[in-house]
Amino acid sequence: MILHLTGAVVLRGTDHPEAWVADGRLALAAPAGPADLEMEGVILPGLVDVHCHVGLGERGAVSREEAEAQALADRATGVLLIRDAGVPPDTRWIDARADLPRIVRAGRHIARPRRYLPGFAEELDDVASLPGAMARNARAGDGWVKLVADWIDRSEGADSRVRPLWPADVLADGVAAAHEAGARVTAHAFSHEAIDPLLEAGIDCIEHGTGMDADQIAEAARRGIPVTPTMIQVDNFADFAAAGGRRYPRYAEQMRAMWERRDAQLRAFHEAGVQLLPGSDAGGTIPHGSLPAELARWVAGGIPAADVVALATWRARDFLGAGTLGEGEPADLVVYDNDPRDDITALARPRAVVLRGAVVG
């Protein structure tokens, strides 16, 4: 099939008046033969969700049928590339489905017993086993390892709060082991205290990053370490604080403070030059298909819409080492009637989704 695209074909921020899809790949010059289908609109590379859990539900692993429904819900919103950010089941069967988004796997979350959500993580009784677990997950994934860097320690009673899980030296050895195995490492991190050890260990990406102060933000920018802000999830922190406030007042105070500064921190990341990575945190309590709402939340928080579109498409694809809708690359693209760079809510209304050169939605 030859698909002729007209209007604004946006490649790395540069508009082209037309392009073609032939044999599943993008071309800027007309191929031989007439077009089988014409589409006009604003054409962007498929969206990227770098913090998404296809195969995970509120209580852990889900069935193949539910995982398929999750992937299709993401695809319907134009998400065509996912970094899974930690799931218990093996989802490699998705790779054989040309109609489902491409997935880059990070293996299973690595945490400590009773220091993460039940049923989600590989839980290590012995902190010294962290390097081996990270090397094992590096070999099992697609070039990423997902570490839980902090969580509430309820054993401290009223003094309980979100604290780091790993000694700094063991953490550094774990990151080094993953790097030696050829993988990058991303880490769930809410608290301020978890960040410095992650930076010093050579972390490659930070999820949430809600406790980061100005110095840590500047250091992340200097080192080129991106942050996935997951604003829809962070918007829930006030509810988390209220739910735990009676038994865990210090935890509630900590979560409420991070909730109150969330928009200012989002702008601080952007102004400092930290690359923001798009992540819905879908799976668990957040429904799949939420990335357009997450990106609209960035704009509401003060990031220009044009910057958000770039961050959610070619810049995220560059970071993951994926195609960016360039000449001869696989045609994973989304067609919109209105330009999301002018109105970010247009992302929630794709007119057509093209995956591997085929119109799938």
KELUM-570714 format. One line per field, with one value per residue (C-alpha): residue number from 1; residue in three letters; x, y, z. Coordinates in nm, 3 decimals, m for minus. Last residue first. Layout:
KELUM-570714
vexvex	(NUM/...) $
mimi	(ALA/...) $
px	(X/...) $
py	(Y/...) $
pz	(Z/...) $
//
This chain:
KELUM-570714
vexvex	(361/360/359/358/357/356/355/354/353/352/351/350/349/348/347/346/345/344/343/342/341/340/339/338/337/336/335/334/333/332/331/330/329/328/327/326/325/324/323/322/321/320/319/318/317/316/315/314/313/312/311/310/309/308/307/306/305/304/303/302/301/300/299/298/297/296/295/294/293/292/291/290/289/288/287/286/285/284/283/282/281/280/279/278/277/276/275/274/273/272/271/270/269/268/267/266/265/264/263/262/261/260/259/258/257/256/255/254/253/252/251/250/249/248/247/246/245/244/243/242/241/240/239/238/237/236/235/234/233/232/231/230/229/228/227/226/225/224/223/222/221/220/219/218/217/216/215/214/213/212/211/210/209/208/207/206/205/204/203/202/201/200/199/198/197/196/195/194/193/192/191/190/189/188/187/186/185/184/183/182/181/180/179/178/177/176/175/174/173/172/171/170/169/168/167/166/165/164/163/162/161/160/159/158/157/156/155/154/153/152/151/150/149/148/147/146/145/144/143/142/141/140/139/138/137/136/135/134/133/132/131/130/129/128/127/126/125/124/123/122/121/120/119/118/117/116/115/114/113/112/111/110/109/108/107/106/105/104/103/102/101/100/99/98/97/96/95/94/93/92/91/90/89/88/87/86/85/84/83/82/81/80/79/78/77/76/75/74/73/72/71/70/69/68/67/66/65/64/63/62/61/60/59/58/57/56/55/54/53/52/51/50/49/48/47/46/45/44/43/42/41/40/39/38/37/36/35/34/33/32/31/30/29/28/27/26/25/24/23/22/21/20/19/18/17/16/15/14/13/12/11/10/9/8/7/6/5/4/3/2/1) $
mimi	(GLY/VAL/VAL/ALA/GLY/ARG/LEU/VAL/VAL/ALA/ARG/PRO/ARG/ALA/LEU/ALA/THR/ILE/ASP/ASP/ARG/PRO/ASP/ASN/ASP/TYR/VAL/VAL/LEU/ASP/ALA/PRO/GLU/GLY/GLU/GLY/LEU/THR/GLY/ALA/GLY/LEU/PHE/ASP/ARG/ALA/ARG/TRP/THR/ALA/LEU/ALA/VAL/VAL/ASP/ALA/ALA/PRO/ILE/GLY/GLY/ALA/VAL/TRP/ARG/ALA/LEU/GLU/ALA/PRO/LEU/SER/GLY/HIS/PRO/ILE/THR/GLY/GLY/ALA/ASP/SER/GLY/PRO/LEU/LEU/GLN/VAL/GLY/ALA/GLU/HIS/PHE/ALA/ARG/LEU/GLN/ALA/ASP/ARG/ARG/GLU/TRP/MET/ALA/ARG/MET/GLN/GLU/ALA/TYR/ARG/PRO/TYR/ARG/ARG/GLY/GLY/ALA/ALA/ALA/PHE/ASP/ALA/PHE/ASN/ASP/VAL/GLN/ILE/MET/THR/PRO/THR/VAL/PRO/ILE/GLY/ARG/ARG/ALA/ALA/GLU/ALA/ILE/GLN/ASP/ALA/ASP/MET/GLY/THR/GLY/HIS/GLU/ILE/CYS/ASP/ILE/GLY/ALA/GLU/LEU/LEU/PRO/ASP/ILE/ALA/GLU/HIS/SER/PHE/ALA/HIS/ALA/THR/VAL/ARG/ALA/GLY/ALA/GLU/HIS/ALA/ALA/ALA/VAL/GLY/ASP/ALA/LEU/VAL/ASP/ALA/PRO/TRP/LEU/PRO/ARG/VAL/ARG/SER/ASP/ALA/GLY/GLU/SER/ARG/ASP/ILE/TRP/ASP/ALA/VAL/LEU/LYS/VAL/TRP/GLY/ASP/GLY/ALA/ARG/ALA/ASN/ARG/ALA/MET/ALA/GLY/PRO/LEU/SER/ALA/VAL/ASP/ASP/LEU/GLU/GLU/ALA/PHE/GLY/PRO/LEU/TYR/ARG/ARG/PRO/ARG/ALA/ILE/HIS/ARG/GLY/ALA/ARG/VAL/ILE/ARG/PRO/LEU/ASP/ALA/ARG/ALA/ASP/ILE/TRP/ARG/THR/ASP/PRO/PRO/VAL/GLY/ALA/ASP/ARG/ILE/LEU/LEU/VAL/GLY/THR/ALA/ARG/ASP/ALA/LEU/ALA/GLN/ALA/GLU/ALA/GLU/GLU/ARG/SER/VAL/ALA/GLY/ARG/GLU/GLY/LEU/GLY/VAL/HIS/CYS/HIS/VAL/ASP/VAL/LEU/GLY/PRO/LEU/ILE/VAL/GLY/GLU/MET/GLU/LEU/ASP/ALA/PRO/GLY/ALA/PRO/ALA/ALA/LEU/ALA/LEU/ARG/GLY/ASP/ALA/VAL/TRP/ALA/GLU/PRO/HIS/ASP/THR/GLY/ARG/LEU/VAL/VAL/ALA/GLY/THR/LEU/HIS/LEU/ILE/MET) $
px	(m0.692/m0.462/m0.355/m0.053/0.298/0.449/0.179/m0.040/m0.294/m0.568/m0.784/m0.609/m0.824/m0.646/m0.336/m0.555/m0.566/m0.214/m0.351/m0.091/0.179/m0.103/m0.192/m0.553/m0.694/m0.440/m0.256/m0.032/0.283/0.484/0.621/0.942/1.240/1.334/1.341/1.290/0.998/1.208/1.333/1.427/1.740/1.541/1.663/1.612/1.256/1.191/1.322/1.132/0.788/0.687/0.961/0.887/0.514/0.583/0.810/0.540/0.286/0.494/0.561/0.375/0.194/m0.115/0.116/0.254/m0.101/m0.187/0.100/m0.039/m0.388/m0.244/m0.062/m0.370/m0.454/m0.404/m0.578/m0.395/m0.437/m0.188/m0.107/m0.050/0.239/0.165/0.523/0.667/1.037/1.146/1.502/1.659/1.751/1.729/1.414/1.241/1.321/1.231/0.899/0.806/0.928/0.701/0.410/0.477/0.550/0.233/0.233/0.590/0.500/0.188/0.390/0.644/0.382/0.180/0.490/0.569/0.212/0.206/m0.090/m0.334/m0.191/m0.188/m0.504/m0.470/m0.109/m0.194/m0.481/m0.246/m0.001/m0.257/m0.147/0.192/0.039/m0.107/0.224/0.437/0.761/0.986/1.332/1.627/1.994/2.222/2.493/2.472/2.090/2.086/2.329/2.110/1.804/1.999/2.107/1.753/1.594/1.469/1.198/0.947/1.188/0.898/1.112/1.482/1.700/2.055/2.180/2.555/2.589/2.659/2.329/2.140/2.309/2.216/1.852/1.724/1.726/1.496/1.223/1.002/1.240/1.152/1.477/1.598/1.902/2.068/2.168/2.477/2.562/2.846/2.593/2.368/2.660/2.770/2.419/2.421/2.768/2.662/2.349/2.556/2.783/2.491/2.307/1.971/1.603/1.598/1.327/0.963/0.830/0.755/0.805/0.456/0.547/0.903/0.806/0.603/0.911/0.771/0.943/1.273/1.505/1.280/1.500/1.393/1.657/1.680/1.845/1.562/1.516/1.636/2.010/1.965/1.734/2.012/2.270/2.034/1.967/2.338/2.414/2.126/2.223/2.403/2.068/1.963/1.589/1.545/1.191/1.129/0.852/0.482/0.297/0.261/0.344/0.688/0.894/0.736/1.034/1.293/1.272/1.362/1.087/1.066/1.233/1.288/1.126/1.120/0.777/0.656/0.286/0.044/m0.082/0.231/0.184/0.488/0.657/0.354/0.451/0.750/0.526/0.688/0.495/0.599/0.607/0.861/0.906/0.741/0.917/0.646/0.644/0.327/0.122/m0.126/m0.422/m0.574/m0.236/m0.250/m0.593/m0.473/m0.180/m0.410/m0.657/m0.370/m0.255/m0.609/m0.624/m0.276/m0.385/m0.276/0.030/0.011/m0.277/m0.366/m0.286/0.033/0.076/0.148/0.308/0.390/0.666/0.842/0.527/0.625/0.388/0.394/0.580/0.362/0.135/m0.079/m0.357/m0.432/m0.453/m0.466/m0.492/m0.390/m0.137/m0.043/0.271/0.640/0.738/0.695/0.984/0.985/0.957/0.841/0.849/0.592/0.643/0.547/0.443/0.455/0.534/0.391/0.417/0.719/0.727/1.048/1.019/1.213/0.997/0.648/0.444/0.222/m0.052/m0.025/0.033/0.014/m0.016/0.112/0.000) $
py	(0.330/0.065/0.221/0.017/0.156/m0.010/0.162/0.437/0.602/0.820/1.113/1.156/1.336/1.332/1.489/1.782/1.885/2.029/2.317/2.509/2.241/1.987/2.106/2.031/1.756/1.508/1.217/0.984/0.810/0.489/0.466/0.267/0.482/0.552/0.930/1.019/0.938/0.951/0.593/0.454/0.499/0.544/0.902/0.980/0.850/1.074/1.375/1.277/1.244/1.336/1.596/1.763/1.779/1.919/2.189/2.299/2.305/2.539/2.402/2.589/2.336/2.344/2.248/1.958/1.850/1.840/1.593/1.373/1.389/1.282/0.996/0.852/0.572/0.308/0.376/0.491/0.266/m0.009/0.027/0.364/0.563/0.819/0.895/1.154/1.225/1.571/1.654/1.867/2.207/2.407/2.585/2.255/2.098/2.422/2.437/2.090/2.188/2.491/2.271/2.006/2.235/2.165/1.793/1.751/1.923/1.707/1.388/1.480/1.599/1.281/1.066/1.254/1.206/0.828/0.675/0.967/1.110/0.798/0.854/1.232/1.218/0.974/1.203/1.501/1.289/1.214/1.505/1.332/1.047/1.279/1.468/1.166/1.375/1.145/1.293/1.301/1.269/1.480/1.508/1.887/1.877/1.619/1.836/2.143/1.949/1.820/2.173/2.309/2.038/1.696/1.540/1.478/1.293/1.102/0.845/0.924/0.825/0.702/0.658/0.706/0.596/0.956/1.072/0.787/0.847/1.217/1.148/0.914/1.172/1.413/1.151/1.024/0.805/0.518/0.447/0.404/0.202/0.154/m0.189/m0.348/m0.605/m0.382/m0.102/m0.324/m0.424/m0.060/0.038/m0.237/m0.148/0.214/0.104/m0.121/0.172/0.410/0.171/0.076/0.136/0.515/0.669/0.767/0.840/0.651/0.843/0.749/0.382/0.312/m0.028/0.150/0.214/0.426/0.377/0.459/0.359/0.110/0.000/m0.061/m0.208/m0.120/m0.259/m0.475/m0.692/m1.033/m0.959/m0.635/m0.813/m1.058/m0.779/m0.587/m0.893/m0.966/m0.608/m0.605/m0.924/m0.725/m0.577/m0.925/m0.992/m0.882/m0.837/m0.884/m0.634/m0.589/m0.839/m0.610/m0.242/m0.149/m0.169/m0.475/m0.684/m0.483/m0.359/m0.448/m0.373/m0.642/m0.623/m0.286/m0.369/m0.164/m0.215/m0.145/m0.075/m0.348/m0.420/m0.600/m0.855/m1.081/m0.836/m0.858/m1.218/m1.066/m0.964/m1.175/m1.108/m0.902/m0.551/m0.267/0.062/m0.069/0.162/0.217/0.321/0.365/0.590/0.754/0.762/0.444/0.272/0.316/0.157/m0.122/m0.196/m0.214/m0.440/m0.672/m0.681/m0.771/m1.061/m1.174/m1.197/m0.951/m0.935/m0.742/m0.641/m0.301/m0.426/m0.489/m0.637/m0.310/m0.091/0.254/0.498/0.583/0.662/0.770/0.930/0.821/1.059/1.354/1.428/1.742/1.689/1.534/1.164/1.001/0.625/0.384/0.629/0.585/0.406/0.464/0.627/1.002/1.162/1.230/0.859/0.689/0.313/0.034/m0.081/0.269/0.563/0.899/1.257/1.602/1.967/1.911/2.085/2.090/2.012/1.689/1.572/1.725/1.630/1.936/1.910/1.606/1.235/0.987/0.622/0.354/0.000) $
pz	(1.397/1.258/0.928/0.823/0.771/1.076/1.280/1.136/1.368/1.221/1.330/1.664/1.924/2.262/2.111/2.000/2.367/2.320/2.113/1.911/1.897/1.893/1.540/1.453/1.229/1.364/1.197/1.399/1.288/1.298/0.945/0.981/0.875/0.513/0.558/0.921/1.149/1.467/1.482/1.822/2.032/2.354/2.398/2.030/2.051/2.351/2.155/1.839/2.001/2.355/2.408/2.075/2.151/2.498/2.358/2.112/2.397/2.611/2.963/3.241/3.457/3.235/2.948/3.148/3.239/2.869/2.833/3.110/2.956/2.620/2.801/2.972/2.725/2.990/3.317/3.632/3.938/3.859/3.494/3.335/3.483/3.207/3.112/2.876/2.937/3.048/2.947/3.219/3.075/3.397/3.277/3.207/3.544/3.724/3.541/3.667/4.015/4.027/3.920/4.186/4.479/4.679/4.602/4.724/5.052/5.090/5.044/5.312/5.563/5.512/5.560/5.880/6.005/5.951/6.134/6.104/5.782/5.568/5.364/5.365/5.245/4.966/4.861/4.850/4.648/4.377/4.155/4.153/3.952/3.690/3.688/3.592/3.602/3.394/3.452/3.215/3.318/3.098/3.362/3.385/3.381/3.661/3.855/3.814/3.930/4.229/4.323/4.284/4.498/4.386/4.604/4.325/4.097/3.937/3.752/3.721/3.424/3.356/3.713/3.754/4.116/4.223/4.078/4.242/4.579/4.556/4.466/4.737/5.016/4.832/4.821/4.538/4.340/4.104/3.927/3.571/3.475/3.137/3.016/2.859/3.125/3.249/3.285/3.496/3.719/3.754/3.861/4.122/4.252/4.296/4.482/4.708/4.793/4.856/5.089/4.937/5.016/5.041/5.264/5.227/5.577/5.897/6.224/6.345/6.315/6.199/6.061/5.795/5.580/5.296/4.962/4.794/4.507/4.329/4.039/3.680/3.445/3.075/2.761/2.635/2.942/3.062/3.052/3.244/3.488/3.575/3.610/3.838/4.051/4.085/4.185/4.441/4.626/4.896/5.002/5.125/5.137/4.776/4.644/4.271/4.236/4.162/4.379/4.680/4.613/4.746/5.064/5.222/5.110/4.917/4.559/4.200/3.947/3.678/3.339/3.174/2.843/2.523/2.366/2.011/1.999/1.887/1.532/1.416/1.693/1.724/1.963/2.193/2.277/2.452/2.741/3.014/3.334/3.642/3.492/3.518/3.336/3.013/2.772/2.516/2.149/1.942/2.170/1.932/2.171/2.029/2.070/2.448/2.467/2.236/2.466/2.768/2.587/2.493/2.856/2.959/2.715/2.808/3.170/3.439/3.664/3.990/4.212/4.062/3.713/3.515/3.167/2.990/3.255/3.117/3.205/2.879/2.683/2.332/2.083/1.719/1.492/1.394/1.097/1.093/0.844/0.506/0.429/0.087/0.028/m0.248/m0.389/m0.753/m0.869/m0.827/m0.501/m0.444/m0.260/0.116/0.196/0.517/0.551/0.572/0.214/0.100/0.315/0.143/0.237/0.187/0.284/0.511/0.848/1.051/1.422/1.407/1.115/1.117/0.811/0.775/0.512/0.290/0.340/0.051/0.157/m0.080/0.000) $
//
